[in-house]
Amino acid sequence: MKATISWWDLAGSDQTIDSLRDYLRDEGVDPWTEVPGLRLKFWISDRRTNRWGAVMLWDTTADLTAPMPPNRATELIGHPPAVRMMSDVEALVEGAHSGRPAGRGLAFEPTGTSS
């Protein structure tokens, strides 16, 4: 498996963590559900450092040159990520948890909930 990580610094952008959450809720998540070879994608934020990002976990055989949904984050934020990296996944484990499906994240929680 491969992992890709992208981090944007939102300084100087008109976008905020809250506006990007709105984007995810309104249109940003669903296009990724049909990407061949994508195991998992999750979006991340750090309000303290004003950063926004995404982590994607790919099958080893995934064609990462194949067409993907548009990179709307770059378009909305106004510049490419400050950090973009790809790594091999050495091990993967799912820890002991409640057994219930994970929630969809802060973007899908009632307004006013924050990290």
Secondary structure, DSSP 8 states (H G I E B T S, - for coil): -EEEEEEEE-TT-S--HHHHHHHIIIIISGGGGG-TTEEEEEEEEETTTTEEEEEEEE-TT--TTS--S--HHHHHHSS--SEEEEEE----------SS-----GGGS-TT---
